[in-house]
Amino acid sequence: MSGQPVIDIELKILDPRLGDSIALPEAATAGSAGMDLRAAIAAPLTLAPGESALVPSGMAIHIGDPGWCALIVPRSGLGHKYGLVMGNLVGVIDADYQGPLMISCWNRGNRPYTLAVGDRIAQLLLVPVGRPRLNVVNDFAPSERGDGGFGSTGIQ
């Protein structure tokens, strides 16, 4: 991991199967940005089309450093192939949060989808947090784009 920032975070195991029959979070490859989170459920869970559920990850984390946060994001293959995405689109884990990590799973597909115990269902990303200092102004300095919004730079 040369050149990449490293941060130590605390991980609390809430489900005794985590690290045994359910794998701890880990990156799938050396180039993966996120660590896979798994379904720490008691039994398989079927989500009908349009249905959502809060699925436990079996753990809690404490980041501690306010210069960082974690994001829980969907796994792209599950969303594209089966319609399983995050019900809240992205979960933000603040540096001072210490509660359980829950994964909001939503079946936006047209067929039922069954989660099995230990399935990889989301990813955890650690990202730096910038602290803005807001400066109130009457006008902005001109830019090439100006106030052009949706589609103003072209459709493609």
Secondary structure, 3 states (H helix, E strand, C coil): CCCCCCCCCEEEECCCCECCCECCCECCCCCCCCEEEECCCCCCEEECCCCEEEEEEEEEEECCCCCEEEEEEECHHHHHHHCEEECCCCEEECCCCCCEEEEEEEECCCCCEEECCCCEEEEEEEEECCCCCCCCCCCCCCCCCCCCCCCCCCCC
